[in-house]
Amino acid sequence: MKETITKFYEAFKNKDAESMVALYHEEVIFSDPAFGILHGNRAKNMWRMLIENGKDLEVNFEVISADEKKAKAHWQAKYTFSKTGRRVVNEVDAYFLFKDGLIIKHVDDFNRKEWAKQAMGLKGRLFGGTGFFRDQLYKNTKVLLDKFEAKNNG
């Protein structure tokens, strides 16, 4: 499944959300420290939203390991966080499970506190590692995704 993960990240680099989400199983479960857990079309729409909004997004990746059941990758995203105008370099470890040749589970893991320091400066440095910050981030990303889906009819 190395080629599936390579296609996924090449599409991400090329800002081609539809090619990315075509590699997701209909029952996909995605999770990460910013969005929490997303299912199915909601996970697909997150990628659509991130690409639509990521005007200066740069992505680099490496597939660490892959077999027929699972894969691991490391990827880096460089972008400007729109709320603050601050530059972010986010290092992400990604874990995948496959079903019927498609991605059924995708877990992205990164240091939320480190991300918050870059994206939000002092506020992120002080509060980025707290449960309160995590809950607020989930709430904010949910609102953004809700608005995106409403604008794009789900």
Chimera marker file (.cmm) of the C-alpha trace (Angstrom):
<marker_set name="trace">
<marker id="1" x="0.000" y="0.000" z="0.000" r="1" g="1" b="0" radius="0.5"/>
<marker id="2" x="3.034" y="2.233" z="-0.232" r="1" g="1" b="0" radius="0.5"/>
<marker id="3" x="1.761" y="3.474" z="-3.593" r="1" g="1" b="0" radius="0.5"/>
<marker id="4" x="-1.594" y="4.449" z="-2.048" r="1" g="1" b="0" radius="0.5"/>
<marker id="5" x="0.105" y="6.571" z="0.611" r="1" g="1" b="0" radius="0.5"/>
<marker id="6" x="2.459" y="8.053" z="-1.968" r="1" g="1" b="0" radius="0.5"/>
<marker id="7" x="-0.539" y="8.982" z="-4.171" r="1" g="1" b="0" radius="0.5"/>
<marker id="8" x="-2.290" y="10.489" z="-1.127" r="1" g="1" b="0" radius="0.5"/>
<marker id="9" x="0.600" y="12.805" z="-0.252" r="1" g="1" b="0" radius="0.5"/>
<marker id="10" x="1.479" y="13.635" z="-3.853" r="1" g="1" b="0" radius="0.5"/>
<marker id="11" x="-2.126" y="14.757" z="-4.278" r="1" g="1" b="0" radius="0.5"/>
<marker id="12" x="-1.807" y="16.788" z="-1.055" r="1" g="1" b="0" radius="0.5"/>
<marker id="13" x="1.380" y="18.428" z="-2.366" r="1" g="1" b="0" radius="0.5"/>
<marker id="14" x="-0.479" y="19.248" z="-5.592" r="1" g="1" b="0" radius="0.5"/>
<marker id="15" x="-3.516" y="20.557" z="-3.685" r="1" g="1" b="0" radius="0.5"/>
<marker id="16" x="-5.750" y="17.935" z="-5.283" r="1" g="1" b="0" radius="0.5"/>
<marker id="17" x="-8.285" y="17.121" z="-2.583" r="1" g="1" b="0" radius="0.5"/>
<marker id="18" x="-10.434" y="14.928" z="-4.803" r="1" g="1" b="0" radius="0.5"/>
<marker id="19" x="-7.536" y="12.593" z="-5.572" r="1" g="1" b="0" radius="0.5"/>
<marker id="20" x="-6.761" y="12.430" z="-1.851" r="1" g="1" b="0" radius="0.5"/>
<marker id="21" x="-10.275" y="11.594" z="-0.710" r="1" g="1" b="0" radius="0.5"/>
<marker id="22" x="-10.719" y="9.043" z="-3.514" r="1" g="1" b="0" radius="0.5"/>
<marker id="23" x="-8.195" y="6.936" z="-1.562" r="1" g="1" b="0" radius="0.5"/>
<marker id="24" x="-10.405" y="6.981" z="1.553" r="1" g="1" b="0" radius="0.5"/>
<marker id="25" x="-12.869" y="4.183" z="2.219" r="1" g="1" b="0" radius="0.5"/>
<marker id="26" x="-16.474" y="5.396" z="2.631" r="1" g="1" b="0" radius="0.5"/>
<marker id="27" x="-16.312" y="4.363" z="6.300" r="1" g="1" b="0" radius="0.5"/>
<marker id="28" x="-12.971" y="6.073" z="6.972" r="1" g="1" b="0" radius="0.5"/>
<marker id="29" x="-12.168" y="7.297" z="10.467" r="1" g="1" b="0" radius="0.5"/>
<marker id="30" x="-9.670" y="10.141" z="10.751" r="1" g="1" b="0" radius="0.5"/>
<marker id="31" x="-8.240" y="11.683" z="13.897" r="1" g="1" b="0" radius="0.5"/>
<marker id="32" x="-5.661" y="14.314" z="14.793" r="1" g="1" b="0" radius="0.5"/>
<marker id="33" x="-4.867" y="16.789" z="17.599" r="1" g="1" b="0" radius="0.5"/>
<marker id="34" x="-6.651" y="19.678" z="15.838" r="1" g="1" b="0" radius="0.5"/>
<marker id="35" x="-9.904" y="18.153" z="14.555" r="1" g="1" b="0" radius="0.5"/>
<marker id="36" x="-10.387" y="15.231" z="16.904" r="1" g="1" b="0" radius="0.5"/>
<marker id="37" x="-12.238" y="12.295" z="15.337" r="1" g="1" b="0" radius="0.5"/>
<marker id="38" x="-13.980" y="12.640" z="11.974" r="1" g="1" b="0" radius="0.5"/>
<marker id="39" x="-15.936" y="9.988" z="10.064" r="1" g="1" b="0" radius="0.5"/>
<marker id="40" x="-16.627" y="9.399" z="6.377" r="1" g="1" b="0" radius="0.5"/>
<marker id="41" x="-17.485" y="12.479" z="4.331" r="1" g="1" b="0" radius="0.5"/>
<marker id="42" x="-16.631" y="14.779" z="7.213" r="1" g="1" b="0" radius="0.5"/>
<marker id="43" x="-13.022" y="13.523" z="7.116" r="1" g="1" b="0" radius="0.5"/>
<marker id="44" x="-12.974" y="13.990" z="3.341" r="1" g="1" b="0" radius="0.5"/>
<marker id="45" x="-14.382" y="17.509" z="3.665" r="1" g="1" b="0" radius="0.5"/>
<marker id="46" x="-11.676" y="18.426" z="6.157" r="1" g="1" b="0" radius="0.5"/>
<marker id="47" x="-9.034" y="17.807" z="3.463" r="1" g="1" b="0" radius="0.5"/>
<marker id="48" x="-11.096" y="19.732" z="0.921" r="1" g="1" b="0" radius="0.5"/>
<marker id="49" x="-11.324" y="22.660" z="3.338" r="1" g="1" b="0" radius="0.5"/>
<marker id="50" x="-7.632" y="22.606" z="4.263" r="1" g="1" b="0" radius="0.5"/>
<marker id="51" x="-6.593" y="22.621" z="0.630" r="1" g="1" b="0" radius="0.5"/>
<marker id="52" x="-9.069" y="25.329" z="-0.342" r="1" g="1" b="0" radius="0.5"/>
<marker id="53" x="-7.837" y="27.544" z="2.489" r="1" g="1" b="0" radius="0.5"/>
<marker id="54" x="-4.138" y="26.598" z="2.312" r="1" g="1" b="0" radius="0.5"/>
<marker id="55" x="-3.023" y="29.161" z="-0.243" r="1" g="1" b="0" radius="0.5"/>
<marker id="56" x="0.687" y="28.944" z="0.661" r="1" g="1" b="0" radius="0.5"/>
<marker id="57" x="0.658" y="25.327" z="1.848" r="1" g="1" b="0" radius="0.5"/>
<marker id="58" x="3.814" y="23.310" z="1.195" r="1" g="1" b="0" radius="0.5"/>
<marker id="59" x="3.874" y="19.576" z="1.928" r="1" g="1" b="0" radius="0.5"/>
<marker id="60" x="6.791" y="17.145" z="2.117" r="1" g="1" b="0" radius="0.5"/>
<marker id="61" x="6.482" y="13.495" z="3.075" r="1" g="1" b="0" radius="0.5"/>
<marker id="62" x="8.191" y="10.156" z="3.482" r="1" g="1" b="0" radius="0.5"/>
<marker id="63" x="6.516" y="6.756" z="3.613" r="1" g="1" b="0" radius="0.5"/>
<marker id="64" x="8.230" y="5.006" z="6.518" r="1" g="1" b="0" radius="0.5"/>
<marker id="65" x="6.684" y="1.560" z="6.128" r="1" g="1" b="0" radius="0.5"/>
<marker id="66" x="3.762" y="-0.075" z="4.357" r="1" g="1" b="0" radius="0.5"/>
<marker id="67" x="2.225" y="-3.485" z="3.829" r="1" g="1" b="0" radius="0.5"/>
<marker id="68" x="-1.224" y="-4.725" z="2.785" r="1" g="1" b="0" radius="0.5"/>
<marker id="69" x="-2.815" y="-3.899" z="6.153" r="1" g="1" b="0" radius="0.5"/>
<marker id="70" x="-1.074" y="-0.804" z="7.510" r="1" g="1" b="0" radius="0.5"/>
<marker id="71" x="1.320" y="2.026" z="6.751" r="1" g="1" b="0" radius="0.5"/>
<marker id="72" x="3.255" y="4.731" z="8.519" r="1" g="1" b="0" radius="0.5"/>
<marker id="73" x="4.416" y="8.043" z="7.068" r="1" g="1" b="0" radius="0.5"/>
<marker id="74" x="5.988" y="11.253" z="8.253" r="1" g="1" b="0" radius="0.5"/>
<marker id="75" x="4.954" y="14.510" z="6.686" r="1" g="1" b="0" radius="0.5"/>
<marker id="76" x="5.644" y="18.188" z="7.124" r="1" g="1" b="0" radius="0.5"/>
<marker id="77" x="3.288" y="21.055" z="6.381" r="1" g="1" b="0" radius="0.5"/>
<marker id="78" x="4.485" y="24.642" z="6.038" r="1" g="1" b="0" radius="0.5"/>
<marker id="79" x="1.793" y="27.316" z="5.882" r="1" g="1" b="0" radius="0.5"/>
<marker id="80" x="0.580" y="30.619" z="7.244" r="1" g="1" b="0" radius="0.5"/>
<marker id="81" x="-1.987" y="30.271" z="10.033" r="1" g="1" b="0" radius="0.5"/>
<marker id="82" x="-4.789" y="32.517" z="8.782" r="1" g="1" b="0" radius="0.5"/>
<marker id="83" x="-6.040" y="33.738" z="12.177" r="1" g="1" b="0" radius="0.5"/>
<marker id="84" x="-2.683" y="35.205" z="13.198" r="1" g="1" b="0" radius="0.5"/>
<marker id="85" x="-0.659" y="35.431" z="9.997" r="1" g="1" b="0" radius="0.5"/>
<marker id="86" x="2.089" y="33.426" z="11.694" r="1" g="1" b="0" radius="0.5"/>
<marker id="87" x="4.172" y="30.872" z="9.791" r="1" g="1" b="0" radius="0.5"/>
<marker id="88" x="3.827" y="27.255" z="10.943" r="1" g="1" b="0" radius="0.5"/>
<marker id="89" x="6.018" y="24.241" z="10.255" r="1" g="1" b="0" radius="0.5"/>
<marker id="90" x="4.119" y="21.206" z="11.505" r="1" g="1" b="0" radius="0.5"/>
<marker id="91" x="5.814" y="17.790" z="11.763" r="1" g="1" b="0" radius="0.5"/>
<marker id="92" x="3.276" y="14.962" z="11.625" r="1" g="1" b="0" radius="0.5"/>
<marker id="93" x="3.485" y="11.202" z="12.077" r="1" g="1" b="0" radius="0.5"/>
<marker id="94" x="0.688" y="9.430" z="10.206" r="1" g="1" b="0" radius="0.5"/>
<marker id="95" x="-0.664" y="5.924" z="10.699" r="1" g="1" b="0" radius="0.5"/>
<marker id="96" x="-2.978" y="4.153" z="8.259" r="1" g="1" b="0" radius="0.5"/>
<marker id="97" x="-5.079" y="0.990" z="8.128" r="1" g="1" b="0" radius="0.5"/>
<marker id="98" x="-6.528" y="-0.367" z="4.868" r="1" g="1" b="0" radius="0.5"/>
<marker id="99" x="-9.735" y="-2.101" z="3.872" r="1" g="1" b="0" radius="0.5"/>
<marker id="100" x="-10.623" y="-3.144" z="0.323" r="1" g="1" b="0" radius="0.5"/>
<marker id="101" x="-7.465" y="-1.398" z="-0.906" r="1" g="1" b="0" radius="0.5"/>
<marker id="102" x="-8.518" y="1.964" z="0.545" r="1" g="1" b="0" radius="0.5"/>
<marker id="103" x="-7.646" y="3.904" z="3.698" r="1" g="1" b="0" radius="0.5"/>
<marker id="104" x="-10.142" y="2.951" z="6.415" r="1" g="1" b="0" radius="0.5"/>
<marker id="105" x="-8.324" y="4.562" z="9.362" r="1" g="1" b="0" radius="0.5"/>
<marker id="106" x="-5.963" y="7.536" z="9.322" r="1" g="1" b="0" radius="0.5"/>
<marker id="107" x="-4.398" y="8.929" z="12.487" r="1" g="1" b="0" radius="0.5"/>
<marker id="108" x="-2.210" y="12.031" z="12.327" r="1" g="1" b="0" radius="0.5"/>
<marker id="109" x="-0.148" y="12.744" z="15.425" r="1" g="1" b="0" radius="0.5"/>
<marker id="110" x="1.723" y="15.969" z="16.131" r="1" g="1" b="0" radius="0.5"/>
<marker id="111" x="2.739" y="18.054" z="19.114" r="1" g="1" b="0" radius="0.5"/>
<marker id="112" x="-0.267" y="20.317" z="19.698" r="1" g="1" b="0" radius="0.5"/>
<marker id="113" x="1.674" y="22.553" z="22.096" r="1" g="1" b="0" radius="0.5"/>
<marker id="114" x="4.483" y="23.081" z="19.577" r="1" g="1" b="0" radius="0.5"/>
<marker id="115" x="1.915" y="23.791" z="16.861" r="1" g="1" b="0" radius="0.5"/>
<marker id="116" x="0.106" y="26.274" z="19.155" r="1" g="1" b="0" radius="0.5"/>
<marker id="117" x="3.357" y="28.136" z="19.926" r="1" g="1" b="0" radius="0.5"/>
<marker id="118" x="4.004" y="28.631" z="16.235" r="1" g="1" b="0" radius="0.5"/>
<marker id="119" x="0.425" y="29.426" z="15.238" r="1" g="1" b="0" radius="0.5"/>
<marker id="120" x="-0.538" y="31.644" z="18.180" r="1" g="1" b="0" radius="0.5"/>
<marker id="121" x="2.644" y="32.911" z="19.763" r="1" g="1" b="0" radius="0.5"/>
<marker id="122" x="2.612" y="33.618" z="23.496" r="1" g="1" b="0" radius="0.5"/>
<marker id="123" x="-0.993" y="32.489" z="23.982" r="1" g="1" b="0" radius="0.5"/>
<marker id="124" x="-0.158" y="29.156" z="22.345" r="1" g="1" b="0" radius="0.5"/>
<marker id="125" x="3.051" y="28.824" z="24.348" r="1" g="1" b="0" radius="0.5"/>
<marker id="126" x="1.171" y="29.353" z="27.623" r="1" g="1" b="0" radius="0.5"/>
<marker id="127" x="-1.989" y="27.362" z="26.952" r="1" g="1" b="0" radius="0.5"/>
<marker id="128" x="-1.280" y="25.040" z="23.984" r="1" g="1" b="0" radius="0.5"/>
<marker id="129" x="-0.721" y="21.967" z="26.132" r="1" g="1" b="0" radius="0.5"/>
<marker id="130" x="-3.889" y="22.307" z="28.248" r="1" g="1" b="0" radius="0.5"/>
<marker id="131" x="-7.151" y="20.405" z="27.990" r="1" g="1" b="0" radius="0.5"/>
<marker id="132" x="-8.967" y="23.733" z="27.786" r="1" g="1" b="0" radius="0.5"/>
<marker id="133" x="-6.943" y="24.687" z="24.700" r="1" g="1" b="0" radius="0.5"/>
<marker id="134" x="-7.590" y="21.265" z="23.122" r="1" g="1" b="0" radius="0.5"/>
<marker id="135" x="-11.339" y="21.614" z="23.697" r="1" g="1" b="0" radius="0.5"/>
<marker id="136" x="-11.391" y="25.146" z="22.259" r="1" g="1" b="0" radius="0.5"/>
<marker id="137" x="-9.394" y="24.019" z="19.243" r="1" g="1" b="0" radius="0.5"/>
<marker id="138" x="-11.819" y="21.137" z="18.583" r="1" g="1" b="0" radius="0.5"/>
<marker id="139" x="-14.730" y="23.564" z="18.939" r="1" g="1" b="0" radius="0.5"/>
<marker id="140" x="-13.161" y="26.066" z="16.528" r="1" g="1" b="0" radius="0.5"/>
<marker id="141" x="-12.226" y="23.477" z="13.907" r="1" g="1" b="0" radius="0.5"/>
<marker id="142" x="-15.745" y="22.004" z="14.129" r="1" g="1" b="0" radius="0.5"/>
<marker id="143" x="-17.259" y="25.438" z="13.427" r="1" g="1" b="0" radius="0.5"/>
<marker id="144" x="-14.903" y="25.980" z="10.476" r="1" g="1" b="0" radius="0.5"/>
<marker id="145" x="-15.756" y="22.575" z="9.022" r="1" g="1" b="0" radius="0.5"/>
<marker id="146" x="-19.494" y="23.124" z="9.596" r="1" g="1" b="0" radius="0.5"/>
<marker id="147" x="-19.306" y="26.427" z="7.682" r="1" g="1" b="0" radius="0.5"/>
<marker id="148" x="-17.306" y="24.837" z="4.877" r="1" g="1" b="0" radius="0.5"/>
<marker id="149" x="-19.829" y="22.011" z="4.539" r="1" g="1" b="0" radius="0.5"/>
<marker id="150" x="-22.790" y="24.411" z="4.610" r="1" g="1" b="0" radius="0.5"/>
<marker id="151" x="-21.179" y="26.535" z="1.880" r="1" g="1" b="0" radius="0.5"/>
<marker id="152" x="-20.413" y="23.459" z="-0.214" r="1" g="1" b="0" radius="0.5"/>
<marker id="153" x="-23.660" y="21.566" z="0.528" r="1" g="1" b="0" radius="0.5"/>
<marker id="154" x="-22.007" y="18.943" z="2.707" r="1" g="1" b="0" radius="0.5"/>
<link id1="1" id2="2" r="1" g="1" b="0" radius="0.2"/>
<link id1="2" id2="3" r="1" g="1" b="0" radius="0.2"/>
<link id1="3" id2="4" r="1" g="1" b="0" radius="0.2"/>
<link id1="4" id2="5" r="1" g="1" b="0" radius="0.2"/>
<link id1="5" id2="6" r="1" g="1" b="0" radius="0.2"/>
<link id1="6" id2="7" r="1" g="1" b="0" radius="0.2"/>
<link id1="7" id2="8" r="1" g="1" b="0" radius="0.2"/>
<link id1="8" id2="9" r="1" g="1" b="0" radius="0.2"/>
<link id1="9" id2="10" r="1" g="1" b="0" radius="0.2"/>
<link id1="10" id2="11" r="1" g="1" b="0" radius="0.2"/>
<link id1="11" id2="12" r="1" g="1" b="0" radius="0.2"/>
<link id1="12" id2="13" r="1" g="1" b="0" radius="0.2"/>
<link id1="13" id2="14" r="1" g="1" b="0" radius="0.2"/>
<link id1="14" id2="15" r="1" g="1" b="0" radius="0.2"/>
<link id1="15" id2="16" r="1" g="1" b="0" radius="0.2"/>
<link id1="16" id2="17" r="1" g="1" b="0" radius="0.2"/>
<link id1="17" id2="18" r="1" g="1" b="0" radius="0.2"/>
<link id1="18" id2="19" r="1" g="1" b="0" radius="0.2"/>
<link id1="19" id2="20" r="1" g="1" b="0" radius="0.2"/>
<link id1="20" id2="21" r="1" g="1" b="0" radius="0.2"/>
<link id1="21" id2="22" r="1" g="1" b="0" radius="0.2"/>
<link id1="22" id2="23" r="1" g="1" b="0" radius="0.2"/>
<link id1="23" id2="24" r="1" g="1" b="0" radius="0.2"/>
<link id1="24" id2="25" r="1" g="1" b="0" radius="0.2"/>
<link id1="25" id2="26" r="1" g="1" b="0" radius="0.2"/>
<link id1="26" id2="27" r="1" g="1" b="0" radius="0.2"/>
<link id1="27" id2="28" r="1" g="1" b="0" radius="0.2"/>
<link id1="28" id2="29" r="1" g="1" b="0" radius="0.2"/>
<link id1="29" id2="30" r="1" g="1" b="0" radius="0.2"/>
<link id1="30" id2="31" r="1" g="1" b="0" radius="0.2"/>
<link id1="31" id2="32" r="1" g="1" b="0" radius="0.2"/>
<link id1="32" id2="33" r="1" g="1" b="0" radius="0.2"/>
<link id1="33" id2="34" r="1" g="1" b="0" radius="0.2"/>
<link id1="34" id2="35" r="1" g="1" b="0" radius="0.2"/>
<link id1="35" id2="36" r="1" g="1" b="0" radius="0.2"/>
<link id1="36" id2="37" r="1" g="1" b="0" radius="0.2"/>
<link id1="37" id2="38" r="1" g="1" b="0" radius="0.2"/>
<link id1="38" id2="39" r="1" g="1" b="0" radius="0.2"/>
<link id1="39" id2="40" r="1" g="1" b="0" radius="0.2"/>
<link id1="40" id2="41" r="1" g="1" b="0" radius="0.2"/>
<link id1="41" id2="42" r="1" g="1" b="0" radius="0.2"/>
<link id1="42" id2="43" r="1" g="1" b="0" radius="0.2"/>
<link id1="43" id2="44" r="1" g="1" b="0" radius="0.2"/>
<link id1="44" id2="45" r="1" g="1" b="0" radius="0.2"/>
<link id1="45" id2="46" r="1" g="1" b="0" radius="0.2"/>
<link id1="46" id2="47" r="1" g="1" b="0" radius="0.2"/>
<link id1="47" id2="48" r="1" g="1" b="0" radius="0.2"/>
<link id1="48" id2="49" r="1" g="1" b="0" radius="0.2"/>
<link id1="49" id2="50" r="1" g="1" b="0" radius="0.2"/>
<link id1="50" id2="51" r="1" g="1" b="0" radius="0.2"/>
<link id1="51" id2="52" r="1" g="1" b="0" radius="0.2"/>
<link id1="52" id2="53" r="1" g="1" b="0" radius="0.2"/>
<link id1="53" id2="54" r="1" g="1" b="0" radius="0.2"/>
<link id1="54" id2="55" r="1" g="1" b="0" radius="0.2"/>
<link id1="55" id2="56" r="1" g="1" b="0" radius="0.2"/>
<link id1="56" id2="57" r="1" g="1" b="0" radius="0.2"/>
<link id1="57" id2="58" r="1" g="1" b="0" radius="0.2"/>
<link id1="58" id2="59" r="1" g="1" b="0" radius="0.2"/>
<link id1="59" id2="60" r="1" g="1" b="0" radius="0.2"/>
<link id1="60" id2="61" r="1" g="1" b="0" radius="0.2"/>
<link id1="61" id2="62" r="1" g="1" b="0" radius="0.2"/>
<link id1="62" id2="63" r="1" g="1" b="0" radius="0.2"/>
<link id1="63" id2="64" r="1" g="1" b="0" radius="0.2"/>
<link id1="64" id2="65" r="1" g="1" b="0" radius="0.2"/>
<link id1="65" id2="66" r="1" g="1" b="0" radius="0.2"/>
<link id1="66" id2="67" r="1" g="1" b="0" radius="0.2"/>
<link id1="67" id2="68" r="1" g="1" b="0" radius="0.2"/>
<link id1="68" id2="69" r="1" g="1" b="0" radius="0.2"/>
<link id1="69" id2="70" r="1" g="1" b="0" radius="0.2"/>
<link id1="70" id2="71" r="1" g="1" b="0" radius="0.2"/>
<link id1="71" id2="72" r="1" g="1" b="0" radius="0.2"/>
<link id1="72" id2="73" r="1" g="1" b="0" radius="0.2"/>
<link id1="73" id2="74" r="1" g="1" b="0" radius="0.2"/>
<link id1="74" id2="75" r="1" g="1" b="0" radius="0.2"/>
<link id1="75" id2="76" r="1" g="1" b="0" radius="0.2"/>
<link id1="76" id2="77" r="1" g="1" b="0" radius="0.2"/>
<link id1="77" id2="78" r="1" g="1" b="0" radius="0.2"/>
<link id1="78" id2="79" r="1" g="1" b="0" radius="0.2"/>
<link id1="79" id2="80" r="1" g="1" b="0" radius="0.2"/>
<link id1="80" id2="81" r="1" g="1" b="0" radius="0.2"/>
<link id1="81" id2="82" r="1" g="1" b="0" radius="0.2"/>
<link id1="82" id2="83" r="1" g="1" b="0" radius="0.2"/>
<link id1="83" id2="84" r="1" g="1" b="0" radius="0.2"/>
<link id1="84" id2="85" r="1" g="1" b="0" radius="0.2"/>
<link id1="85" id2="86" r="1" g="1" b="0" radius="0.2"/>
<link id1="86" id2="87" r="1" g="1" b="0" radius="0.2"/>
<link id1="87" id2="88" r="1" g="1" b="0" radius="0.2"/>
<link id1="88" id2="89" r="1" g="1" b="0" radius="0.2"/>
<link id1="89" id2="90" r="1" g="1" b="0" radius="0.2"/>
<link id1="90" id2="91" r="1" g="1" b="0" radius="0.2"/>
<link id1="91" id2="92" r="1" g="1" b="0" radius="0.2"/>
<link id1="92" id2="93" r="1" g="1" b="0" radius="0.2"/>
<link id1="93" id2="94" r="1" g="1" b="0" radius="0.2"/>
<link id1="94" id2="95" r="1" g="1" b="0" radius="0.2"/>
<link id1="95" id2="96" r="1" g="1" b="0" radius="0.2"/>
<link id1="96" id2="97" r="1" g="1" b="0" radius="0.2"/>
<link id1="97" id2="98" r="1" g="1" b="0" radius="0.2"/>
<link id1="98" id2="99" r="1" g="1" b="0" radius="0.2"/>
<link id1="99" id2="100" r="1" g="1" b="0" radius="0.2"/>
<link id1="100" id2="101" r="1" g="1" b="0" radius="0.2"/>
<link id1="101" id2="102" r="1" g="1" b="0" radius="0.2"/>
<link id1="102" id2="103" r="1" g="1" b="0" radius="0.2"/>
<link id1="103" id2="104" r="1" g="1" b="0" radius="0.2"/>
<link id1="104" id2="105" r="1" g="1" b="0" radius="0.2"/>
<link id1="105" id2="106" r="1" g="1" b="0" radius="0.2"/>
<link id1="106" id2="107" r="1" g="1" b="0" radius="0.2"/>
<link id1="107" id2="108" r="1" g="1" b="0" radius="0.2"/>
<link id1="108" id2="109" r="1" g="1" b="0" radius="0.2"/>
<link id1="109" id2="110" r="1" g="1" b="0" radius="0.2"/>
<link id1="110" id2="111" r="1" g="1" b="0" radius="0.2"/>
<link id1="111" id2="112" r="1" g="1" b="0" radius="0.2"/>
<link id1="112" id2="113" r="1" g="1" b="0" radius="0.2"/>
<link id1="113" id2="114" r="1" g="1" b="0" radius="0.2"/>
<link id1="114" id2="115" r="1" g="1" b="0" radius="0.2"/>
<link id1="115" id2="116" r="1" g="1" b="0" radius="0.2"/>
<link id1="116" id2="117" r="1" g="1" b="0" radius="0.2"/>
<link id1="117" id2="118" r="1" g="1" b="0" radius="0.2"/>
<link id1="118" id2="119" r="1" g="1" b="0" radius="0.2"/>
<link id1="119" id2="120" r="1" g="1" b="0" radius="0.2"/>
<link id1="120" id2="121" r="1" g="1" b="0" radius="0.2"/>
<link id1="121" id2="122" r="1" g="1" b="0" radius="0.2"/>
<link id1="122" id2="123" r="1" g="1" b="0" radius="0.2"/>
<link id1="123" id2="124" r="1" g="1" b="0" radius="0.2"/>
<link id1="124" id2="125" r="1" g="1" b="0" radius="0.2"/>
<link id1="125" id2="126" r="1" g="1" b="0" radius="0.2"/>
<link id1="126" id2="127" r="1" g="1" b="0" radius="0.2"/>
<link id1="127" id2="128" r="1" g="1" b="0" radius="0.2"/>
<link id1="128" id2="129" r="1" g="1" b="0" radius="0.2"/>
<link id1="129" id2="130" r="1" g="1" b="0" radius="0.2"/>
<link id1="130" id2="131" r="1" g="1" b="0" radius="0.2"/>
<link id1="131" id2="132" r="1" g="1" b="0" radius="0.2"/>
<link id1="132" id2="133" r="1" g="1" b="0" radius="0.2"/>
<link id1="133" id2="134" r="1" g="1" b="0" radius="0.2"/>
<link id1="134" id2="135" r="1" g="1" b="0" radius="0.2"/>
<link id1="135" id2="136" r="1" g="1" b="0" radius="0.2"/>
<link id1="136" id2="137" r="1" g="1" b="0" radius="0.2"/>
<link id1="137" id2="138" r="1" g="1" b="0" radius="0.2"/>
<link id1="138" id2="139" r="1" g="1" b="0" radius="0.2"/>
<link id1="139" id2="140" r="1" g="1" b="0" radius="0.2"/>
<link id1="140" id2="141" r="1" g="1" b="0" radius="0.2"/>
<link id1="141" id2="142" r="1" g="1" b="0" radius="0.2"/>
<link id1="142" id2="143" r="1" g="1" b="0" radius="0.2"/>
<link id1="143" id2="144" r="1" g="1" b="0" radius="0.2"/>
<link id1="144" id2="145" r="1" g="1" b="0" radius="0.2"/>
<link id1="145" id2="146" r="1" g="1" b="0" radius="0.2"/>
<link id1="146" id2="147" r="1" g="1" b="0" radius="0.2"/>
<link id1="147" id2="148" r="1" g="1" b="0" radius="0.2"/>
<link id1="148" id2="149" r="1" g="1" b="0" radius="0.2"/>
<link id1="149" id2="150" r="1" g="1" b="0" radius="0.2"/>
<link id1="150" id2="151" r="1" g="1" b="0" radius="0.2"/>
<link id1="151" id2="152" r="1" g="1" b="0" radius="0.2"/>
<link id1="152" id2="153" r="1" g="1" b="0" radius="0.2"/>
<link id1="153" id2="154" r="1" g="1" b="0" radius="0.2"/>
</marker_set>
